[in-house]
């Protein structure tokens, strides 16, 4: 270089070092490529295990695995040896306005020979039906089946829960979505649920059924004690919506309720995660626990005042799970009622117990608030008349006095005034036990019949306490009809005295659980 030349001298790497650096770069590249291939293989395995890319993205990132998910309905159906399943599925899709948006998650508990027959095997290939199949011996009850159904949800915006024996009105899907959207103006988390009207056996036509008054749920009475347990479980009963309520609403305007029906639910699908199905709930206690857990989680229940679906209640010629598994039924009914008590005891609300985790009461509202809302006291085991009536807002006609008291085997109804007395007739329904026959065996009523007439001697006429005290002088008996049940005693017991003591005040015997209508 010349003096004063400021250019920098370039130095070159020795040949050996250059080759070594090149080999290191190539090695790193090969390692990176191998790692990438291994990562792709692992991801591919997870994708395959998930059931494909769509299901993988749903499970990992909660990206819906179906098209038009914001308008889609996931229908959960649990079936046990049900001959009406095929017709229910057929009617479900045929009556839908948008069948392409309806997806079914079906848990079918049926014998393999029946599952493989054409009527049911056809649904395995249906693009909108997801299917889990079990032999009847594998079944563990309603809660177990429906918790399996929840695992088949793929991101649909709406969830509908049904049994496997239903009929549908035309465009049921559009009607349900419309009602739920309208309810969101009144509640951020509404649920459409109720005991829907019955359809006759082998019926396929609903043209006459839609003319009947829709039903709602009522809190009929507490479940009878058994094996030393007094269950905190309510026997819910269906009853027609009173005409004065139907006339007071702009059709079809759902009405607030406090009760949850497991055979008809329509709700935002987020409910599946917020109030997950408890697999330990066998059958009894299922509806009680879901109603309590949903309400304390911030959901508000409403019954529809228009027909959407119909349900088959008395499937007399079909086997039920408890018919095939009586010991399982006995054991799991006991565990379910105890489970319900444990759920109730979590209390709910921000300070409620976490003992049962996600299966306990919710954290938004408390059990005490629910009791005030419904008129049901789980501590004293008391049901208010408005809860038995099915109208928690107590919207009864003014000055209305009930004229009917109903039990499982019969009813009492107001008749007429005779000789200055208000007379009530006692009816026994067909099949009710009338007492021992001449041979000593139980004698059943062959038709509905009047078995006694009672003279009313005292009445608490002001709602919500419609109680009657009545006497039947012919049989020497007296009766109390109350919101809790019918109680009787012999007049001789009431007047009994040992010569020193006053007449006995007790000796009342429960004749039947029942409720006012």
C-alpha positions as CSV (number, residue, x, y, z in Angstrom):
1,X,0.0,0.0,0.0
2,X,1.1,3.5,-0.7
3,X,1.8,5.8,2.2
4,X,-1.4,7.6,3.1
5,X,-3.7,5.0,1.6
6,X,-6.6,4.6,4.0
7,X,-8.3,1.5,2.5
8,X,-8.7,-1.4,4.8
9,X,-6.9,-4.6,4.0
10,X,-9.2,-7.5,3.4
11,X,-8.2,-10.7,5.0
12,X,-9.5,-14.1,3.8
13,X,-10.5,-17.1,6.0
14,X,-8.2,-20.0,5.8
15,X,-9.6,-22.8,3.7
16,X,-9.9,-25.3,6.5
17,X,-11.9,-22.9,8.7
18,X,-14.3,-22.1,5.9
19,X,-15.1,-25.7,5.3
20,X,-15.7,-26.3,9.0
21,X,-18.1,-23.4,9.2
22,X,-20.0,-24.6,6.1
23,X,-20.3,-28.1,7.6
24,X,-21.7,-26.6,10.9
25,X,-24.3,-24.6,9.0
26,X,-25.4,-27.6,7.0
27,X,-25.6,-29.7,10.2
28,X,-27.7,-27.1,11.9
29,X,-30.0,-26.9,8.9
30,X,-30.4,-30.7,8.9
31,X,-31.2,-30.7,12.7
32,X,-33.7,-27.9,12.1
33,X,-35.4,-29.9,9.2
34,X,-35.5,-33.0,11.3
35,X,-37.1,-31.1,14.2
36,X,-39.6,-29.6,11.8
37,X,-40.5,-33.0,10.3
38,X,-40.9,-34.4,13.9
39,X,-43.1,-31.4,14.8
40,X,-45.3,-31.9,11.7
41,X,-45.5,-35.6,12.5
42,X,-46.6,-34.9,16.1
43,X,-49.2,-32.3,15.0
44,X,-50.4,-34.7,12.3
45,X,-50.9,-37.4,14.9
46,X,-52.8,-35.0,17.1
47,X,-54.9,-33.9,14.2
48,X,-55.7,-37.5,13.2
49,X,-56.5,-38.4,16.8
50,X,-58.8,-35.4,17.0
51,X,-60.7,-36.5,13.9
52,X,-59.3,-34.1,11.3
53,X,-58.1,-30.5,11.0
54,X,-61.5,-29.0,11.8
55,X,-61.9,-30.9,15.0
56,X,-58.3,-30.2,16.0
57,X,-58.8,-26.5,15.6
58,X,-62.1,-26.7,17.6
59,X,-60.4,-28.5,20.5
60,X,-57.3,-26.4,20.5
61,X,-58.5,-23.0,19.5
62,X,-62.3,-23.3,19.9
63,X,-62.7,-22.5,16.2
64,X,-66.1,-24.1,15.2
65,X,-65.7,-27.3,13.2
66,X,-68.9,-26.8,11.2
67,X,-70.0,-24.2,8.6
68,X,-72.4,-21.4,9.6
69,X,-71.9,-22.2,13.2
70,X,-73.5,-19.0,14.5
71,X,-76.8,-20.2,13.1
72,X,-76.4,-24.0,13.8
73,X,-78.2,-26.1,16.4
74,X,-76.7,-29.0,18.3
75,X,-79.4,-31.4,19.3
76,X,-78.5,-33.8,22.1
77,X,-80.5,-37.1,22.3
78,X,-80.0,-40.0,24.7
79,X,-81.9,-43.1,23.7
80,X,-82.4,-46.4,25.6
81,X,-83.9,-49.3,23.7
82,X,-86.5,-46.9,22.1
83,X,-88.6,-48.0,19.2
84,X,-89.5,-44.4,18.5
85,X,-85.9,-43.2,18.0
86,X,-85.9,-43.6,14.2
87,X,-89.2,-41.7,13.8
88,X,-88.0,-38.9,16.2
89,X,-84.8,-38.4,14.1
90,X,-86.8,-38.5,10.8
91,X,-89.4,-35.9,12.1
92,X,-86.6,-33.7,13.5
93,X,-84.9,-33.2,10.2
94,X,-88.1,-33.3,8.0
95,X,-89.8,-30.5,10.0
96,X,-86.8,-28.2,10.3
97,X,-86.7,-25.1,8.2
98,X,-83.0,-25.4,7.8
99,X,-82.1,-29.1,8.3
100,X,-78.5,-28.4,7.1
101,X,-78.0,-26.3,10.2
102,X,-79.2,-29.1,12.5
103,X,-76.6,-31.5,14.0
104,X,-77.4,-34.4,16.3
105,X,-75.3,-35.8,19.0
106,X,-76.9,-39.3,19.7
107,X,-76.0,-41.7,22.5
108,X,-77.8,-44.9,21.5
109,X,-78.0,-47.6,24.2
110,X,-79.4,-50.5,22.3
111,X,-78.8,-54.2,21.4
112,X,-76.4,-54.6,18.5
113,X,-78.9,-56.5,16.4
114,X,-81.3,-53.6,16.6
115,X,-78.6,-51.0,16.0
116,X,-77.4,-52.9,12.9
117,X,-81.0,-53.1,11.4
118,X,-81.7,-50.7,8.5
119,X,-83.9,-48.3,10.6
120,X,-81.1,-47.3,12.9
121,X,-77.9,-48.2,10.9
122,X,-78.8,-45.6,8.3
123,X,-78.0,-42.8,10.7
124,X,-74.4,-43.8,11.0
125,X,-73.8,-42.4,7.5
126,X,-75.8,-39.3,8.0
127,X,-73.5,-36.2,7.7
128,X,-75.3,-34.3,10.4
129,X,-75.5,-37.1,13.0
130,X,-72.7,-37.9,15.5
131,X,-73.2,-41.2,17.1
132,X,-72.0,-43.1,20.2
133,X,-73.3,-46.6,20.5
134,X,-73.5,-48.8,23.6
135,X,-75.0,-52.1,24.6
136,X,-77.8,-51.8,27.2
137,X,-75.5,-53.5,29.8
138,X,-73.0,-50.6,29.5
139,X,-75.5,-47.9,30.3
140,X,-75.1,-45.9,33.5
141,X,-78.2,-43.7,33.3
142,X,-79.3,-40.3,32.0
143,X,-76.5,-38.1,33.5
144,X,-73.8,-40.4,32.1
145,X,-75.4,-40.5,28.6
146,X,-75.9,-36.8,28.4
147,X,-72.4,-36.0,29.6
148,X,-71.2,-38.1,26.7
149,X,-73.4,-36.1,24.4
150,X,-71.7,-32.8,25.4
151,X,-68.4,-34.2,24.1
152,X,-69.9,-34.3,20.6
153,X,-70.5,-30.5,20.4
154,X,-68.5,-28.9,17.6
155,X,-69.2,-25.2,18.0
156,X,-72.8,-24.8,17.1
157,X,-74.3,-21.6,18.6
158,X,-77.4,-23.3,20.0
159,X,-78.1,-26.4,22.1
160,X,-81.4,-28.3,22.2
161,X,-81.9,-31.3,24.5
162,X,-84.5,-33.9,23.9
163,X,-85.5,-37.4,24.7
164,X,-85.7,-40.0,21.9
165,X,-89.5,-39.9,21.6
166,X,-90.7,-36.6,20.2
167,X,-92.8,-35.0,17.4
168,X,-92.2,-31.6,16.0
169,X,-94.1,-28.6,14.6
170,X,-93.1,-27.3,11.2
171,X,-90.1,-24.9,11.3
172,X,-89.4,-25.7,14.9
173,X,-85.8,-24.7,14.5
174,X,-86.5,-21.2,13.3
175,X,-89.2,-20.7,16.0
176,X,-86.8,-21.7,18.8
177,X,-84.0,-19.5,17.6
178,X,-86.5,-16.5,17.2
179,X,-87.9,-17.0,20.7
180,X,-84.4,-17.2,22.3
181,X,-83.3,-14.1,20.5
182,X,-86.3,-12.2,21.7
183,X,-85.8,-13.4,25.3
184,X,-82.3,-11.9,25.3
185,X,-83.9,-8.5,25.5
186,X,-85.3,-9.6,28.9
187,X,-82.4,-11.7,30.2
188,X,-78.7,-12.1,29.1
189,X,-78.9,-15.9,29.6
190,X,-82.3,-17.3,28.9
191,X,-83.3,-20.9,28.7
192,X,-86.5,-22.2,27.0
193,X,-87.6,-25.3,28.9
194,X,-90.8,-27.0,30.0
195,X,-92.8,-30.2,30.1
196,X,-94.3,-30.1,26.6
197,X,-97.6,-31.7,25.6
198,X,-98.0,-35.4,25.3
199,X,-98.7,-37.1,21.9
200,X,-100.6,-40.4,21.7
201,X,-98.9,-43.7,21.0
202,X,-98.2,-44.4,17.4
203,X,-99.2,-40.8,16.5
204,X,-97.4,-39.0,13.6
205,X,-99.8,-36.0,13.1
206,X,-99.7,-32.9,15.2
207,X,-102.4,-31.0,13.5
208,X,-104.9,-31.6,16.3
209,X,-102.3,-31.4,19.1
210,X,-101.4,-27.8,18.3
211,X,-105.0,-26.8,19.2
212,X,-104.5,-27.8,22.8
213,X,-103.4,-25.4,25.5
214,X,-99.6,-25.7,25.9
215,X,-98.3,-27.1,29.2
216,X,-96.0,-25.8,31.9
217,X,-94.2,-27.4,34.8
218,X,-95.5,-27.3,38.4
219,X,-93.9,-28.4,41.6
220,X,-96.3,-31.2,42.5
221,X,-94.9,-32.6,45.7
222,X,-91.8,-34.0,47.4
223,X,-90.5,-37.4,46.4
224,X,-91.7,-40.0,48.9
225,X,-89.1,-41.2,51.5
226,X,-87.4,-44.5,50.9
227,X,-84.8,-46.7,52.6
228,X,-84.4,-44.2,55.4
229,X,-83.8,-41.2,53.0
230,X,-86.1,-38.2,52.8
231,X,-85.0,-36.8,49.3
232,X,-84.9,-33.1,48.7
233,X,-86.3,-33.9,45.3
234,X,-89.5,-32.5,43.8
235,X,-91.9,-34.5,41.7
236,X,-92.6,-32.0,38.9
237,X,-95.9,-32.4,37.1
238,X,-97.2,-30.9,33.8
239,X,-100.3,-28.7,33.8
240,X,-102.0,-26.7,31.0
241,X,-101.2,-23.0,31.0
242,X,-104.3,-21.2,32.2
243,X,-106.4,-19.4,29.6
244,X,-106.2,-16.2,31.5
245,X,-102.4,-16.3,31.1
246,X,-102.5,-17.2,27.4
247,X,-104.9,-14.2,26.8
248,X,-102.7,-11.8,28.8
249,X,-99.6,-12.3,26.6
250,X,-98.8,-11.4,23.0
251,X,-98.3,-14.7,21.4
252,X,-95.9,-16.5,21.4
253,X,-94.4,-14.8,24.4
254,X,-92.5,-17.2,26.8
255,X,-93.2,-16.7,30.5
256,X,-90.7,-16.8,33.4
257,X,-90.4,-20.2,35.2
258,X,-88.2,-21.7,37.9
259,X,-88.2,-25.3,36.8
260,X,-86.1,-27.2,34.4
261,X,-87.3,-30.0,32.1
262,X,-84.7,-32.5,30.9
263,X,-86.8,-33.5,27.9
264,X,-87.0,-30.1,26.3
265,X,-84.2,-27.5,26.6
266,X,-83.2,-24.8,24.1
267,X,-80.3,-22.5,25.1
268,X,-77.1,-21.0,23.9
269,X,-74.6,-23.8,23.6
270,X,-72.2,-22.1,26.1
271,X,-74.5,-23.6,28.7
272,X,-72.9,-27.0,28.1
273,X,-69.6,-25.7,29.5
274,X,-71.0,-23.4,32.2
275,X,-73.4,-26.0,33.6
276,X,-71.8,-29.3,32.6
277,X,-73.9,-32.5,33.0
278,X,-73.2,-34.4,36.1
279,X,-72.5,-38.1,35.2
280,X,-73.3,-39.2,38.7
281,X,-77.0,-38.1,38.3
282,X,-78.9,-41.2,37.3
283,X,-82.5,-40.0,36.8
284,X,-84.2,-38.7,40.0
285,X,-82.6,-35.3,40.8
286,X,-81.5,-34.6,37.3
287,X,-84.0,-31.8,36.6
288,X,-83.8,-30.4,40.2
289,X,-80.0,-30.1,40.1
290,X,-79.9,-28.6,36.6
291,X,-82.6,-26.1,37.4
292,X,-80.8,-25.0,40.6
293,X,-77.3,-25.0,39.0
294,X,-78.5,-23.1,35.9
295,X,-80.4,-20.4,37.9
296,X,-77.5,-19.8,40.4
297,X,-75.2,-19.6,37.4
298,X,-77.2,-16.6,36.1
299,X,-79.6,-18.4,33.7
300,X,-83.3,-17.5,33.6
301,X,-85.8,-20.2,32.7
302,X,-88.9,-19.6,30.6
303,X,-91.7,-21.8,29.4
304,X,-93.0,-21.3,25.8
305,X,-96.7,-20.4,25.3
306,X,-96.8,-21.9,21.9
307,X,-96.1,-25.5,20.7
308,X,-92.7,-26.4,19.5
309,X,-92.3,-30.1,20.1
310,X,-94.4,-32.9,21.7
311,X,-93.3,-35.7,24.0
312,X,-94.4,-39.2,24.6
313,X,-94.7,-39.7,28.4
314,X,-96.3,-43.1,29.0
315,X,-94.4,-45.7,26.9
316,X,-96.1,-48.6,28.5
317,X,-94.9,-51.3,26.1
318,X,-91.3,-50.3,26.0
319,X,-88.5,-51.3,28.4
320,X,-86.8,-48.6,30.5
321,X,-83.3,-48.7,32.0
322,X,-84.7,-49.4,35.5
323,X,-86.7,-52.4,34.1
324,X,-83.4,-54.0,32.8
325,X,-81.2,-53.0,35.7
326,X,-83.4,-52.9,38.9
327,X,-80.4,-53.1,41.3
328,X,-78.5,-50.3,39.4
329,X,-81.7,-48.2,39.5
330,X,-82.0,-48.8,43.3
331,X,-78.4,-48.0,44.1
332,X,-78.0,-45.0,41.8
333,X,-81.3,-43.5,42.8
334,X,-80.0,-43.5,46.4
335,X,-76.7,-42.0,45.3
336,X,-78.4,-39.4,43.1
337,X,-80.7,-38.2,45.8
338,X,-77.7,-37.9,48.2
339,X,-75.8,-36.1,45.4
340,X,-78.7,-33.6,45.0
341,X,-78.6,-32.9,48.8
342,X,-74.8,-32.3,48.5
343,X,-75.4,-29.9,45.6
344,X,-78.0,-28.0,47.5
345,X,-75.7,-27.7,50.5
346,X,-73.0,-25.9,48.4
347,X,-75.2,-22.8,48.8
348,X,-74.3,-21.1,45.6
349,X,-73.3,-17.4,45.1
350,X,-69.8,-15.8,45.5
351,X,-69.2,-17.4,48.9
352,X,-70.7,-20.8,48.2
353,X,-68.8,-24.0,48.8
354,X,-66.5,-25.4,46.1
355,X,-66.8,-29.0,47.5
356,X,-68.3,-30.3,44.2
357,X,-66.4,-28.1,41.9
358,X,-68.1,-27.5,38.5
359,X,-71.1,-29.7,39.6
360,X,-72.1,-27.5,42.6
361,X,-74.4,-24.5,42.6
362,X,-73.3,-21.5,40.5
363,X,-71.5,-18.4,41.8
364,X,-73.8,-15.7,40.4
365,X,-76.9,-16.2,42.7
366,X,-77.5,-18.1,45.9
367,X,-79.8,-20.9,47.0
368,X,-81.5,-18.5,49.4
369,X,-82.3,-16.2,46.4
370,X,-83.7,-19.1,44.5
371,X,-85.9,-20.1,47.4
372,X,-87.3,-16.6,47.6
373,X,-87.8,-16.5,43.8
374,X,-89.7,-19.8,43.7
375,X,-91.4,-20.1,47.0
376,X,-89.7,-23.5,47.7
377,X,-87.9,-24.1,51.0
378,X,-85.3,-26.9,50.8
379,X,-84.6,-26.7,54.5
380,X,-88.2,-27.0,55.8
381,X,-89.2,-29.1,52.8
382,X,-92.1,-26.8,52.0
383,X,-93.6,-25.9,48.6
384,X,-95.7,-22.7,48.2
385,X,-99.0,-22.8,46.4
386,X,-97.7,-20.6,43.6
387,X,-94.9,-23.1,43.0
388,X,-97.4,-25.9,42.9
389,X,-99.5,-23.9,40.5
390,X,-96.5,-23.4,38.2
391,X,-96.7,-19.6,38.3
392,X,-93.9,-18.2,40.5
393,X,-95.2,-14.7,39.9
394,X,-98.6,-15.9,41.3
395,X,-100.6,-14.5,38.4
396,X,-103.9,-16.2,39.4
397,X,-107.3,-14.7,38.5
398,X,-108.4,-12.3,41.2
399,X,-110.4,-13.9,44.0
400,X,-109.8,-17.3,42.5
401,X,-110.5,-20.3,44.9
402,X,-109.1,-23.6,43.7
403,X,-111.8,-26.2,42.8
404,X,-109.5,-29.2,42.3
405,X,-106.9,-31.2,44.3
406,X,-105.0,-33.8,42.4
407,X,-102.9,-36.8,43.5
408,X,-101.3,-39.7,41.6
409,X,-104.2,-42.0,42.0
410,X,-107.2,-39.7,42.1
411,X,-108.5,-36.2,42.8
412,X,-111.0,-34.2,44.9
413,X,-113.2,-31.8,43.2
414,X,-115.9,-29.3,44.2
415,X,-119.4,-30.6,43.5
416,X,-122.3,-28.6,44.8
417,X,-124.0,-27.4,48.0
418,X,-126.2,-29.9,49.8
419,X,-128.2,-29.2,52.9
420,X,-126.2,-26.1,53.6
421,X,-122.8,-27.8,53.1
422,X,-120.2,-27.3,50.4
423,X,-119.7,-30.8,49.0
424,X,-116.5,-32.2,47.5
425,X,-116.3,-35.5,45.6
426,X,-113.4,-37.9,46.0
427,X,-112.5,-39.7,42.8
428,X,-110.2,-42.7,42.2
429,X,-108.7,-43.0,38.8
430,X,-108.7,-46.2,36.7
431,X,-106.0,-48.6,38.1
432,X,-106.0,-47.0,41.5
433,X,-105.9,-49.3,44.5
434,X,-109.3,-49.3,46.3
435,X,-108.4,-51.6,49.1
436,X,-108.4,-55.3,49.8
437,X,-110.9,-57.4,47.8
438,X,-112.9,-60.4,49.1
439,X,-109.9,-62.6,48.4
440,X,-107.6,-60.3,50.4
441,X,-105.7,-59.2,47.3
442,X,-105.5,-55.5,46.3
443,X,-108.6,-54.4,44.3
444,X,-108.0,-52.0,41.4
445,X,-110.6,-49.5,40.0
446,X,-111.6,-50.6,36.6
447,X,-112.7,-47.1,35.7
448,X,-112.6,-43.6,37.2
449,X,-115.2,-43.5,40.0
450,X,-116.5,-41.5,42.9
451,X,-115.7,-43.3,46.2
452,X,-116.9,-40.7,48.7
453,X,-118.5,-37.3,49.3
454,X,-117.2,-34.9,51.9
455,X,-118.8,-32.0,53.6
456,X,-116.6,-28.9,54.0
457,X,-116.5,-27.6,57.5
458,X,-113.7,-25.1,57.3
459,X,-111.9,-23.3,54.5
460,X,-108.8,-21.1,54.3
461,X,-110.1,-19.5,51.1
462,X,-107.6,-16.7,50.6
463,X,-104.8,-17.7,48.3
464,X,-102.0,-18.7,48.7
465,X,-103.4,-21.1,51.4
466,X,-106.3,-23.0,49.8
467,X,-106.8,-25.6,52.6
468,X,-110.0,-27.6,53.3
469,X,-111.2,-29.4,56.4
470,X,-113.9,-31.9,55.5
471,X,-115.9,-34.8,57.1
472,X,-117.6,-37.9,55.7
473,X,-120.2,-38.8,58.3
474,X,-121.1,-42.0,56.5
475,X,-117.6,-43.4,57.1
476,X,-116.9,-41.5,60.3
477,X,-113.8,-39.8,58.8
478,X,-112.4,-36.3,58.5
479,X,-110.0,-35.0,55.9
480,X,-107.6,-32.1,55.6
481,X,-106.6,-31.1,52.0
482,X,-103.4,-29.0,52.1
483,X,-100.7,-27.9,49.7
484,X,-98.5,-30.7,51.1
485,X,-100.9,-33.6,50.9
486,X,-104.2,-35.1,52.0
487,X,-104.4,-36.2,55.7
488,X,-107.2,-38.2,57.3
489,X,-108.2,-39.6,60.6
490,X,-111.3,-41.4,62.1
491,X,-113.7,-39.1,63.9
492,X,-113.6,-41.6,66.8
493,X,-109.8,-41.0,67.1
494,X,-110.4,-37.3,67.3
495,X,-113.0,-37.7,70.0
496,X,-111.3,-40.4,71.9
497,X,-110.8,-39.8,75.6
498,X,-109.8,-41.8,78.6
499,X,-112.3,-40.0,80.8
500,X,-109.7,-37.6,82.2
501,X,-108.0,-36.3,79.1
502,X,-109.5,-34.0,76.4
503,X,-110.1,-35.5,72.9
504,X,-107.0,-36.4,71.0
505,X,-105.7,-33.7,68.6
506,X,-103.4,-35.9,66.6
507,X,-103.7,-39.3,64.9
508,X,-103.6,-37.7,61.4
509,X,-102.3,-40.1,58.6
510,X,-101.0,-39.1,55.2
511,X,-103.3,-40.5,52.5
512,X,-101.5,-39.1,49.5
513,X,-99.2,-36.4,48.2
514,X,-100.9,-34.0,45.9
515,X,-101.4,-30.4,44.9
516,X,-104.0,-27.7,44.2
517,X,-105.1,-26.8,40.7
